[in-house]
Amino acid sequence: MIEGQDDITLVELAEFLRAEHAVVFAPSTIWRFLDRHSRTFKKNSARQRAGSARRARAATRLV
């Protein structure tokens, strides 16, 4: 299921496991398992967002 649906959420994965395999896991448990086994993926759009605006110069001194 994970390979077939790249944008599945942890909640959706938990619901799938409950419906198809009759096991109940919290989304946080699934996250820890996937993270521990290096099976996490970030969406490309999240990495391609614009960075924060930077100041051109330091703030002037307040009197």
N, C-alpha and C positions, 0 to 999 in steps of 0.2 A: 504494500500500500504506500509506503513512504516513497519508493522510487517512482510510482505512478502519479503522485500528486505532490509537486514541489512546494506548494504554498499551504500545506495543511498546518493548522494550528495545534498547539498542545491539547487544547480542549477537544478539538475534533478527533485527534488521535486517541484520547482517553475514551471518548464516546464509541469510536470504532472498536477498540479493544473490549469494551463492555458488551457491545452488541454482537460482535463476531466470535469472541473467545470467552465470554462470561467471566472476565476478570476486571476488577475495579482498581484503578490507580489514579491518584491525584495528578493533575498536570505538572506539579512541581517534582513529583517522583519520576515522571517520564523525562522531564528536562534533565534531572541529575543523571539518569541512566544514559541518555544520549550524549550529554556533555562528557561523562566519564569515558565513553567509548569513541570520542571524537567524531560524533555523527551529527554535528550541528552545522547549520547553513544559514547564512545571512542573505537576505534579499539584496539584489544589486542596487535597487533604487535607494535603499538606506545608506549605502556607501557612497552614492554619487550626489548626495545633497550638497548644497552650497555651504561653505564654512561660515563661521561667525564673522561679522564685520570687525575689522581691527582698526584701532585708532591710528591716524596718520602721525600724530605726535603725542607727547605726554600731556596730561592735563595741566592747565596753568595753576599756579600756586594761589591758594585762597588766602585772603587777608583777614 
